[in-house]
């Protein structure tokens, strides 16, 4: 995908990684629109980048659909969608509450799926979908069972969309980073984080995502030990 001049909606632009991706895309010449839940952070990033913005709630499919519609309208069309929403929870599978499990799937899987569905009809040849799942989609982790399952669901959805659209020229990039230095694990909706590996540099991941997007790759992932960043 040619990033310069591309019209890209970044959903989850108020998050640590989503905001970094929005800044990097704008620096690369993309015309970005921003979607997020937190009004103060959304306004701050939008003012910084001089970009249109829309508030949305990832837990609600209708809100996701409106965000795509309003973002595309503000940009005069849509060439790309970046999905960077997510929540986490920790603890053994048997003690994970039904409420936490439901929220994990609503935000990590169903919301991103709704965003992608709404964007697909607007993305033509050469367009792209980029979504952040996680290393646990490949390597389910103890004390993170429901979180692992929610990210695996998103990853499977993206793989199926890629196959459905393989003749259309649409890039579907699944980004599955390891633990990053963004403070994400400190904001769990339930439980406390187990022992985690040393966090990786999120700026390295962002730079790799942009390179993968330019090269029409399908995956950015880490190996099991978190030692090597894989681009395929």
For each residue, the residues with C-beta under 8 A, 3 or more apart:
1: 6 79 80 126 127 128 171 213 214 216
2: 5 6 126 214
3: 6 8 25 28 29 30 210 213 214
4: 28 29 30
5: 2 29 30 31
6: 1 2 3 25 29 30 31 79 80
7: 30 31 33 72 75 76 77 78 79 80
8: 3 25 30 31 32 33 75 78 79 80 81 82
9: 32 33 34 35 67 68 71 72 75 78 80 81 82 119
10: 13 18 21 22 25 32 33 34 35 82 84
11: 18 35 36 56 58 64 67 68 71 81 82 83 84 85 115
12: 15 17 18 35 36 58 82 83 84 85 86 132
13: 10 18 19 21 22 32 34 35 36 42 45 53 84
14: 18 19 34 36 37 38 41 42 45
15: 12 18 19 36 84 85 86 182
16: 19 20 180 182 183 184 202
17: 12 20 21 84 132 177 180 182 184 202 205 206
18: 10 11 12 13 14 15 21 22 36 82 84 85 132
19: 13 14 15 16 22 23 41 45
20: 16 17 23 24 202 203 206
21: 10 13 17 18 24 25 82 84 130 206 209
22: 10 13 18 19 25 26 32 34 45 49 51 82
23: 19 20 26 27 45 48 49
24: 20 21 27 28 206 207 209 210
25: 3 6 8 10 21 22 28 30 32 82 210
26: 22 23 29 30 32 49 51
27: 23 24
28: 3 4 24 25 210
29: 3 4 5 6 26
30: 3 4 5 6 7 8 25 26 80
31: 5 6 7 8 51 75
32: 8 9 10 13 22 25 26 49 51
33: 7 8 9 10 51 52 53 54 70 71 72 74 75
34: 9 10 13 14 22 42 45 46 49 51 52 53 54 71
35: 9 10 11 12 13 42 53 54 55 56 67 71
36: 11 12 13 14 15 18 41 42 45 53 55 56
37: 14 42 55 56 57 58
38: 14 41 42
39: 42 43 55
40: 43 44
41: 14 19 36 38 44 45
42: 13 14 34 35 36 37 38 39 45 46 53 55
43: 39 40 46 47 53
44: 40 41 47 48
45: 13 14 19 22 23 34 36 41 42 48 49 51 53
46: 34 42 43 49 50 51 52 53
47: 43 44 50
48: 23 44 45
49: 22 23 26 32 34 45 46
50: 46 47
51: 22 26 31 32 33 34 45 46
52: 33 34 46 71 74 75
53: 13 33 34 35 36 42 43 45 46
54: 33 34 35 66 67 70 71 74
55: 35 36 37 39 42
56: 11 35 36 37 60 63 64 66 67
57: 37 60 63 64
58: 11 12 37 63 64 85 106 107 111 112 115
59: 63 103 106 107 110 111
60: 56 57 63 64 111
61: 64 65 110 111 114
62: 65 66
63: 56 57 58 59 60 66 67
64: 11 56 57 58 60 61 67 68 111 114 115 118
65: 61 62 68 69 114 117 118
66: 54 56 62 63 69 70
67: 9 11 35 54 56 63 64 70 71 115 118
68: 9 11 64 65 71 72 78 81 115 118 119 122
69: 65 66 72 73 118
70: 33 54 66 67 73 74
71: 9 11 33 34 35 52 54 67 68 74 75 78
72: 7 9 33 68 69 75 77 78 119 122
73: 69 70 76
74: 33 52 54 70 71
75: 7 8 9 31 33 52 71 72 78
76: 7 73
77: 7 72 122
78: 7 8 9 68 71 72 75 81 119 122 123 127
79: 1 6 7 8 123 124 126 127 128
80: 1 6 7 8 9 30 123 127 128 129 130 213
81: 8 9 11 68 78 115 116 119 123 128 129 130
82: 8 9 10 11 12 18 21 22 25 130 131
83: 11 12 112 115 116 129 130 131 132
84: 10 11 12 13 15 17 18 21 131 132
85: 11 12 15 18 58 107 108 111 112
86: 12 15 107 108 132 134 184
87: 103 104 107 108 187 188 189
88: 104 144 147 184 185 187 188 189
89: 96 100 101 103 104 144 146 147 188 189 190 191
90: 143 144 147 185 188 190 191 192 193 194
91: 95 96 143 190 191 192
92: 95 96 142 143 145
93: 96 145 146
94:
95: 91 92
96: 89 91 92 93 100 101 145 146 190 191
97: 100 101 190
98: 101 102
99: 102 103
100: 89 96 97 103 104 146 189 190 191
101: 89 96 97 98 104 105 146
102: 98 99 105 106
103: 59 87 89 99 100 106 107 189
104: 87 88 89 100 101 107 108 109 146 147 149 150 189
105: 101 102 108 109 110 146 149 150 153
106: 58 59 102 103 109 110 111
107: 58 59 85 86 87 103 104 110 111 150
108: 85 86 87 104 105 111 112 133 147 150 151 153 154
109: 104 105 106 112 113 150 151 153 154 157
110: 59 61 105 106 107 113 114
111: 58 59 60 61 64 85 106 107 108 114 115
112: 58 83 85 108 109 115 116 131 154 157
113: 109 110 116 117 154 157
114: 61 64 65 110 111 117 118
115: 11 58 64 67 68 81 83 111 112 118 119
116: 81 83 112 113 119 120 129 131 157 158 161
117: 65 113 114 120
118: 64 65 67 68 69 114 115 121 122
119: 9 68 72 78 81 115 116 122 123 129
120: 116 117 123 129 161 165 170
121: 118
122: 68 72 77 78 118 119
123: 78 79 80 81 119 120 127 128 129 170
124: 79 127 168 169
125: 168 169 170
126: 1 2 79 169
127: 1 78 79 80 123 124 169 170 171
128: 1 79 80 81 123 170 171 172 173 213 216
129: 80 81 83 116 119 120 123 158 161 170 171 172 173
130: 21 80 81 82 83 173 175 209 213
131: 82 83 84 112 116 154 158 173 174 175
132: 12 17 18 83 84 86 175 176 177
133: 108 137 151 152 154 155 158 174 175 176
134: 86 137 147 148 151 176 177 178
135: 138 139 176 177 178 179 221 222 226
136: 139 140 141 144 147 148 151 152
137: 133 134 148 151 152 154 155 174 176
138: 135 155 176 221 224
139: 135 136 224
140: 136 144 145 148 149 152
141: 136 144 145 147 148
142: 92 145 194
143: 90 91 92 191 194
144: 88 89 90 136 140 141 147 148 194
145: 92 93 96 140 141 142 148 149
146: 89 93 96 100 101 104 105 149 150
147: 88 89 90 104 108 134 136 141 144 150 151
148: 134 136 137 140 141 144 145 151 152
149: 104 105 140 145 146 152 153
150: 104 105 107 108 109 146 147 153 154
151: 108 109 133 134 136 137 147 148 154 155 176
152: 133 136 137 140 148 149 155 156
153: 105 108 109 149 150 156 157
154: 108 109 112 113 131 133 137 150 151 157 158
155: 133 137 138 151 152 158 159 174 176
156: 152 153 159 160
157: 109 112 113 116 153 154 160 161
158: 116 129 131 133 154 155 161 162 172 174
159: 155 156 162 163 172 174
160: 156 157 163 164
161: 116 120 129 157 158 164 165 172
162: 158 159 165 166 170 172 218
163: 159 160 166
164: 160 161
165: 120 161 162 168 170 172
166: 162 163
167:
168: 124 125 165
169: 124 125 126 127
170: 120 123 125 127 128 129 162 165
171: 1 127 128 129 213 216 217 218
172: 128 129 158 159 161 162 165 218
173: 128 129 130 131 209 212 213 217 218 219 220
174: 131 133 137 155 158 159 218 219 220 221
175: 130 131 132 133 205 209 212 219 220 221
176: 132 133 134 135 137 138 151 155 219 220 221 222
177: 17 132 134 135 180 200 202 205 220 221 222
178: 134 135 197 200 222 226
179: 135 185 196 197 198 199 200 226
180: 16 17 177 184 199 200 201 202 205
181: 199 200 201 202
182: 15 16 17 199 202
183: 16 186 187
184: 16 17 86 88 180 187
185: 88 90 179 188 193 196
186: 183 193
187: 87 88 183 184
188: 87 88 89 90 185 191 192 193
189: 87 88 89 100 103 104
190: 89 90 91 96 97 100
191: 89 90 91 96 100 143 188
192: 90 91 188
193: 90 185 186 188 196
194: 90 142 143 144
195:
196: 179 185 193 199
197: 178 179 226
198: 179
199: 179 180 181 182 196
200: 177 178 179 180 181 204 205 222 226
201: 180 181 204 205
202: 16 17 20 177 180 181 182 205 206
203: 20 206 207
204: 200 201 207 208 229
205: 17 175 177 180 200 201 202 208 209 220 229
206: 17 20 21 24 202 203 209 210
207: 24 203 204 210 211
208: 204 205 211 212 220 229 231
209: 21 24 130 173 175 205 206 212 213 220
210: 3 24 25 28 206 207 213 214
211: 207 208 214 215 231
212: 173 175 208 209 215 217 219 220 231
213: 1 3 80 128 130 171 173 209 210 216 217
214: 1 2 3 210 211
215: 211 212 231
216: 1 128 171 213
217: 171 173 212 213 220 231 232
218: 162 171 172 173 174 232
219: 173 174 175 176 212 230 231 232
220: 173 174 175 176 177 205 208 209 212 217 229 230 231
221: 135 138 174 175 176 177 229 230 232
222: 135 176 177 178 200 226 227 228 229 230
223: 226 227 228 230
224: 138 139
225: 228
226: 135 178 179 197 200 222 223
227: 222 223
228: 222 223 225
229: 204 205 208 220 221 222
230: 219 220 221 222 223
231: 208 211 212 215 217 219 220
232: 217 218 219 221
